[in-house]
Amino acid sequence: MSLSPRDQLLQRALKPSDFKPNGLYTDPKTYGVYRLTGKAKAGRAFRYGNHPVRYDELVNEYGAAEVIVVFFARSDAEELAAIENARRKS
């Protein structure tokens, strides 16, 4: 049985706890996928960006966010966020 694109991405995902900030970013650079939580009333519940800078921006803007996974490839984070937002609409 073939894995779905979502499952393929999750197999490449890294644990957020494995990376600590080195200045503003992690070293090596990583990209996170985040779920807005709490009082966030945004259209897209899942966002992505440079980890951990984007996480801090989301917390400041929306009050709360959860780190789902991190990737080395920005395109993987972007794709997973799009898949999760599409699933949420279904």
DSSP file (Angstrom, degrees, kcal/mol; ACC not computed):
  #  RESIDUE AA STRUCTURE BP1 BP2  ACC     N-H-->O    O-->H-N    N-H-->O    O-->H-N    TCO  KAPPA ALPHA  PHI   PSI    X-CA   Y-CA   Z-CA
    1    1 A M              0   0    0      0, 0.0     2,-0.3     0, 0.0     0, 0.0   0.000 360.0 360.0 360.0 135.0    0.0    0.0    0.0
    2    2 A S        -     0   0    0      1,-0.1     2,-0.2     0, 0.0     0, 0.0  -0.587 360.0-117.5 -85.4 142.5    1.3    3.4   -1.0
    3    3 A L        -     0   0    0     -2,-0.3    -1,-0.1     1,-0.1     0, 0.0  -0.504  27.9-112.9 -78.7 147.0    1.5    6.2    1.6
    4    4 A S     >  -     0   0    0     -2,-0.2     4,-2.5     1,-0.1     5,-0.2  -0.331  31.8-106.3 -69.6 159.9   -0.5    9.4    1.1
    5    5 A P  H  > S+     0   0    0      0, 0.0     4,-2.2     0, 0.0     5,-0.2   0.886 123.0  53.6 -55.3 -38.2    1.4   12.6    0.4
    6    6 A R  H  > S+     0   0    0      1,-0.2     4,-2.5     2,-0.2     5,-0.2   0.937 109.7  46.3 -61.3 -47.5    0.7   13.7    4.0
    7    7 A D  H  > S+     0   0    0      1,-0.2     4,-1.6     2,-0.2    -1,-0.2   0.864 110.0  54.2 -65.7 -35.6    2.1   10.5    5.5
    8    8 A Q  H  X S+     0   0    0     -4,-2.5     4,-0.9     2,-0.2    -1,-0.2   0.918 110.6  46.8 -63.0 -42.5    5.2   10.8    3.2
    9    9 A L  H >X S+     0   0    0     -4,-2.2     3,-1.1     1,-0.2     4,-0.7   0.930 109.0  53.8 -64.1 -44.9    5.8   14.3    4.6
   10   10 A L  H 3< S+     0   0    0     -4,-2.5     3,-0.4     1,-0.3    -1,-0.2   0.804 102.0  59.4 -62.7 -28.1    5.3   13.2    8.2
   11   11 A Q  H 3< S+     0   0    0     -4,-1.6    -1,-0.3     1,-0.2    -2,-0.2   0.804 108.3  45.3 -68.0 -27.8    7.9   10.4    7.6
   12   12 A R  H << S+     0   0    0     -3,-1.1    60,-0.3    -4,-0.9    -1,-0.2   0.539  92.0 114.4 -89.1  -8.0   10.5   13.2    6.8
   13   13 A A     <  -     0   0    0     -4,-0.7     2,-0.3    -3,-0.4    58,-0.2  -0.235  55.3-144.7 -67.6 152.6    9.4   15.4    9.7
   14   14 A L  B     -A   70   0A   0     56,-3.2    56,-1.7     5,-0.0    -1,-0.1  -0.798  24.4-100.7-113.4 156.3   11.8   16.1   12.6
   15   15 A K    >   -     0   0    0     -2,-0.3     3,-1.7    54,-0.2     4,-0.2  -0.645  22.8-140.9 -77.0 128.8   11.0   16.5   16.3
   16   16 A P  G >  S+     0   0    0      0, 0.0     3,-1.6     0, 0.0    -1,-0.1   0.848 100.8  62.5 -56.9 -33.8   10.8   20.2   17.3
   17   17 A S  G 3  S+     0   0    0      1,-0.3    -2,-0.0     3,-0.0     0, 0.0   0.650  89.6  69.4 -69.5 -13.4   12.6   19.4   20.6
   18   18 A D  G <  S+     0   0    0     -3,-1.7     2,-0.5     1,-0.1    -1,-0.3   0.575  95.0  64.3 -78.5  -8.5   15.6   18.2   18.6
   19   19 A F    <   -     0   0    0     -3,-1.6    -1,-0.1    -4,-0.2     7,-0.0  -0.964  61.8-170.5-125.1 128.0   16.5   21.7   17.6
   20   20 A K        -     0   0    0     -2,-0.5     7,-0.6     7,-0.2     5,-0.0  -0.875  35.8 -96.5-112.0 146.5   17.4   24.6   19.8
   21   21 A P  E     -D   26   0B   0      0, 0.0     2,-0.4     0, 0.0     5,-0.3  -0.307  25.9-165.9 -61.8 142.0   17.7   28.2   18.6
   22   22 A N  E >  S-D   25   0B   0      3,-4.4     3,-0.8     6,-0.0     2,-0.5  -0.832  75.8 -42.6-124.5  88.5   21.1   29.5   17.7
   23   23 A G  T 3  S-     0   0    0     -2,-0.4     4,-0.0     1,-0.2     0, 0.0  -0.780 125.5 -22.7  82.2-131.8   20.4   33.3   17.6
   24   24 A L  T 3  S+     0   0    0     -2,-0.5    29,-0.3    -3,-0.1    -1,-0.2   0.768 135.1  37.2 -81.7 -26.3   17.1   33.8   15.8
   25   25 A Y  E <  S-D   22   0B   0     -3,-0.8    -3,-4.4    27,-0.1     2,-0.2  -0.564  86.7 -98.6-118.1 177.3   17.1   30.5   13.9
   26   26 A T  E     -D   21   0B   0     25,-1.0     4,-0.1    -5,-0.3    -2,-0.1  -0.619  43.4-103.8 -91.6 160.7   18.1   26.9   14.4
   27   27 A D  S    S+     0   0    0     -7,-0.6    -7,-0.2    -2,-0.2     2,-0.2  -0.943 115.6  33.8-127.9 109.0   21.4   25.6   13.1
   28   28 A P  S    S-     0   0    0      0, 0.0    -1,-0.1     0, 0.0    -2,-0.1   0.492 117.2-107.1 -73.7 163.7   20.9   24.0   10.7
   29   29 A K        -     0   0    0     -2,-0.2     2,-0.3    -4,-0.1    -2,-0.1  -0.344  43.4-173.3 -63.1 135.9   18.0   26.1    9.5
   30   30 A T  E     -B   51   0A   0     21,-0.5    21,-2.5    -4,-0.1     2,-0.4  -0.889  18.2-141.1-130.3 162.0   14.6   24.4    9.9
   31   31 A Y  E     -BC  50  71A   0     40,-2.7    40,-2.5    -2,-0.3    19,-0.2  -0.991  20.8-151.3-126.9 127.6   11.0   25.3    8.9
   32   32 A G  E     -BC  49  70A   0     17,-2.8    17,-1.6    -2,-0.4     2,-0.5  -0.607  11.5-143.9-101.7 158.3    8.1   24.6   11.2
   33   33 A V  E     -BC  48  69A   0     36,-2.5    35,-3.2    -2,-0.2    36,-0.9  -0.989  28.4-170.6-115.3 129.0    4.4   23.8   10.7
   34   34 A Y  E     -BC  47  67A   0     13,-3.2    13,-2.6    -2,-0.5     2,-0.5  -0.915  19.0-146.1-126.3 145.0    2.2   25.4   13.4
   35   35 A R  E     -BC  46  66A   0     31,-2.5    31,-2.5    -2,-0.3     2,-0.2  -0.952  24.5-128.0-109.0 125.7   -1.4   25.1   14.4
   36   36 A L  E     + C   0  65A   0      9,-3.3    29,-0.3    -2,-0.5     2,-0.2  -0.542  38.1 174.7 -69.7 135.2   -3.1   28.2   15.7
   37   37 A T    >   +     0   0    0     27,-1.4     3,-1.2    -2,-0.2    27,-0.3  -0.697  36.6  29.9-130.6-178.5   -4.7   27.5   19.1
   38   38 A G  T 3  S-     0   0    0      1,-0.2    25,-0.1    -2,-0.2    -2,-0.0  -0.442 123.9  -9.3  70.4-132.3   -6.5   29.4   21.7
   39   39 A K  T 3  S+     0   0    0     23,-0.3    -1,-0.2    -2,-0.2     2,-0.2   0.308  90.9 136.2 -87.4   8.6   -8.5   32.5   20.7
   40   40 A A    <   -     0   0    0     -3,-1.2    22,-0.1     1,-0.1    23,-0.0  -0.394  29.4-178.0 -62.9 125.3   -7.1   32.5   17.1
   41   41 A K        +     0   0    0     -2,-0.2     2,-0.2    -4,-0.0    -1,-0.1  -0.327  31.0 140.7-117.3  47.0   -9.9   33.2   14.7
   42   42 A A        -     0   0    0      1,-0.1    -6,-0.0     2,-0.1     3,-0.0  -0.561  59.0-125.5 -92.7 155.4   -7.9   33.0   11.5
   43   43 A G  S    S+     0   0    0     -2,-0.2     2,-0.6     1,-0.2    -1,-0.1   0.889 100.9  50.3 -66.1 -40.9   -9.1   31.3    8.3
   44   44 A R        -     0   0    0      1,-0.1    -1,-0.2    44,-0.0    -2,-0.1  -0.892  64.0-171.0-103.1 117.3   -6.1   29.0    8.0
   45   45 A A  S    S+     0   0    0     -2,-0.6    -9,-3.3   -10,-0.1     2,-0.5   0.780  72.3  62.7 -76.1 -26.6   -5.4   27.1   11.2
   46   46 A F  E     +B   35   0A   0    -11,-0.2     2,-0.3    35,-0.2   -11,-0.2  -0.877  63.2 170.9-108.0 131.7   -2.1   25.7   10.0
   47   47 A R  E     -B   34   0A   0    -13,-2.6   -13,-3.2    -2,-0.5     2,-0.3  -0.826  11.7-159.1-129.2 166.5    0.9   28.0    9.2
   48   48 A Y  E     +B   33   0A   0     -2,-0.3     2,-0.3   -15,-0.2   -15,-0.2  -0.946  24.5 119.4-143.7 164.1    4.5   27.5    8.4
   49   49 A G  E     -B   32   0A   0    -17,-1.6   -17,-2.8    -2,-0.3     6,-0.1  -0.955  62.2 -24.0 163.7-176.4    7.8   29.4    8.4
   50   50 A N  E  > S-B   31   0A   0     -2,-0.3     4,-3.3   -19,-0.2     5,-0.4  -0.332  80.3 -97.2 -58.1 129.7   11.3   29.7    9.7
   51   51 A H  E  4 S-B   30   0A   0    -21,-2.5   -25,-1.0     1,-0.3   -21,-0.5  -0.805  95.1  -1.2 -96.7 135.1   11.6   27.9   13.1
   52   52 A P  T  > S+     0   0    0      0, 0.0     4,-2.2     0, 0.0    -1,-0.3  -0.957 124.2  64.6 -97.8   6.7   11.4   29.3   15.8
   53   53 A V  H  > S+     0   0    0    -29,-0.3     4,-2.2     1,-0.2    -2,-0.2   0.922 104.4  48.6 -57.6 -46.6   10.9   32.8   14.5
   54   54 A R  H  X S+     0   0    0     -4,-3.3     4,-2.5     1,-0.2    -1,-0.2   0.883 108.4  55.1 -63.8 -37.3    7.6   32.1   12.8
   55   55 A Y  H  > S+     0   0    0     -5,-0.4     4,-2.4     1,-0.2    -1,-0.2   0.941 108.4  48.0 -58.3 -48.0    6.3   30.4   16.0
   56   56 A D  H  X S+     0   0    0     -4,-2.2     4,-2.3     1,-0.2    -2,-0.2   0.890 110.8  51.8 -61.6 -39.8    7.1   33.5   18.0
   57   57 A E  H  X S+     0   0    0     -4,-2.2     4,-2.5     2,-0.2    -1,-0.2   0.913 110.0  48.9 -62.6 -42.9    5.4   35.7   15.5
   58   58 A L  H  X S+     0   0    0     -4,-2.5     4,-3.2     2,-0.2     5,-0.5   0.903 110.8  49.6 -65.8 -40.8    2.2   33.6   15.6
   59   59 A V  H  X S+     0   0    0     -4,-2.4     4,-1.8     1,-0.2    -1,-0.2   0.922 113.5  46.9 -62.9 -43.4    2.1   33.6   19.4
   60   60 A N  H  < S+     0   0    0     -4,-2.3    -2,-0.2    -5,-0.2    -1,-0.2   0.896 120.1  38.7 -64.6 -39.8    2.5   37.4   19.4
   61   61 A E  H  < S+     0   0    0     -4,-2.5    -2,-0.2    -5,-0.2    -3,-0.2   0.886 132.6  21.0 -80.0 -40.3   -0.1   37.9   16.7
   62   62 A Y  H  < S-     0   0    0     -4,-3.2   -23,-0.3    -5,-0.2    -3,-0.2   0.509  97.3-119.6-112.1  -7.7   -2.7   35.3   17.7
   63   63 A G  S  < S+     0   0    0     -4,-1.8     2,-0.3    -5,-0.5    -4,-0.2   0.010  84.8  30.1  95.5 -30.4   -2.0   34.6   21.3
   64   64 A A        +     0   0    0     -6,-0.4   -27,-1.4   -27,-0.3     2,-0.3  -0.979  55.1 168.0-161.6 147.4   -1.2   30.9   21.0
   65   65 A A  E     - C   0  36A   0     -2,-0.3     2,-0.4   -29,-0.3   -29,-0.2  -0.977  22.1-138.3-156.5 156.2    0.2   28.3   18.6
   66   66 A E  E     - C   0  35A   0    -31,-2.5   -31,-2.5    -2,-0.3     2,-0.6  -0.975  18.6-129.4-121.4 132.6    1.4   24.7   18.7
   67   67 A V  E     + C   0  34A   0     -2,-0.4   -33,-0.2   -33,-0.2     3,-0.1  -0.708  27.1 178.3 -78.3 121.4    4.5   23.4   16.9
   68   68 A I  E     -     0   0A   0    -35,-3.2     2,-0.3    -2,-0.6    -1,-0.2   0.935  58.0 -33.0 -88.1 -61.5    3.4   20.4   14.9
   69   69 A V  E     - C   0  33A   0    -36,-0.9   -36,-2.5   -54,-0.1    -1,-0.4  -0.948  51.5-134.5-150.8 167.6    6.7   19.3   13.2
   70   70 A V  E     -AC  14  32A   0    -56,-1.7   -56,-3.2    -2,-0.3     2,-0.3  -0.942  17.3-168.4-127.0 155.3    9.8   20.8   11.7
   71   71 A F  E     - C   0  31A   0    -40,-2.5   -40,-2.7    -2,-0.3   -58,-0.1  -0.904  30.2-133.9-133.9 160.3   11.5   20.1    8.4
   72   72 A F  S    S+     0   0    0     -2,-0.3     2,-0.5   -60,-0.3    -1,-0.1   0.771  94.8  67.5 -80.2 -29.7   14.8   20.9    6.7
   73   73 A A     >  -     0   0    0      1,-0.1     4,-1.5   -42,-0.1     3,-0.5  -0.813  69.2-153.9 -99.1 125.2   13.0   21.8    3.5
   74   74 A R  H  > S+     0   0    0     -2,-0.5     4,-2.6     1,-0.2     5,-0.2   0.875  97.0  60.1 -60.0 -38.5   10.7   24.8    3.4
   75   75 A S  H  > S+     0   0    0      1,-0.2     4,-2.3     2,-0.2    -1,-0.2   0.841 101.7  53.4 -61.9 -33.6    8.7   23.2    0.6
   76   76 A D  H  > S+     0   0    0     -3,-0.5     4,-2.5     2,-0.2    -1,-0.2   0.917 110.1  46.9 -66.2 -42.8    7.9   20.3    2.9
   77   77 A A  H  X S+     0   0    0     -4,-1.5     4,-2.3     2,-0.2    -2,-0.2   0.916 113.0  49.3 -64.5 -42.7    6.5   22.6    5.6
   78   78 A E  H  X S+     0   0    0     -4,-2.6     4,-2.0     1,-0.2    -2,-0.2   0.920 112.5  47.6 -62.0 -44.6    4.5   24.6    3.0
   79   79 A E  H  X S+     0   0    0     -4,-2.3     4,-2.4     2,-0.2    -2,-0.2   0.914 111.7  48.9 -65.8 -43.7    3.0   21.4    1.5
   80   80 A L  H  X S+     0   0    0     -4,-2.5     4,-2.8     1,-0.2     5,-0.2   0.916 110.1  51.4 -64.7 -41.6    2.1   19.9    4.9
   81   81 A A  H  X S+     0   0    0     -4,-2.3     4,-2.3     1,-0.2    -1,-0.2   0.912 111.3  48.7 -60.7 -41.5    0.4   23.2    6.0
   82   82 A A  H  X S+     0   0    0     -4,-2.0     4,-2.2     2,-0.2    -2,-0.2   0.909 111.9  48.6 -64.3 -42.3   -1.6   23.3    2.8
   83   83 A I  H  X S+     0   0    0     -4,-2.4     4,-2.4     2,-0.2    -2,-0.2   0.933 112.5  48.0 -62.9 -45.8   -2.7   19.6    3.2
   84   84 A E  H  X S+     0   0    0     -4,-2.8     4,-1.9     1,-0.2    -2,-0.2   0.894 111.7  49.6 -65.6 -39.3   -3.7   20.2    6.8
   85   85 A N  H  X S+     0   0    0     -4,-2.3     4,-1.3    -5,-0.2    -1,-0.2   0.892 111.5  49.3 -65.7 -38.2   -5.7   23.3    6.0
   86   86 A A  H  X S+     0   0    0     -4,-2.2     4,-1.1     1,-0.2    -2,-0.2   0.896 110.6  50.5 -66.7 -39.9   -7.5   21.5    3.1
   87   87 A R  H  < S+     0   0    0     -4,-2.4     3,-0.3     1,-0.2    -1,-0.2   0.877 106.3  56.0 -63.4 -37.4   -8.3   18.6    5.5
   88   88 A R  H  < S+     0   0    0     -4,-1.9    -1,-0.2     1,-0.2    -2,-0.2   0.846 105.5  51.2 -65.0 -34.3   -9.7   21.0    8.0
   89   89 A K  H  <        0   0    0     -4,-1.3    -1,-0.2     1,-0.2    -2,-0.2   0.763 360.0 360.0 -73.8 -25.6  -12.1   22.4    5.4
   90   90 A S     <        0   0    0     -4,-1.1    -1,-0.2    -3,-0.3    -2,-0.2   0.487 360.0 360.0 -73.2 360.0  -13.4   18.9    4.5
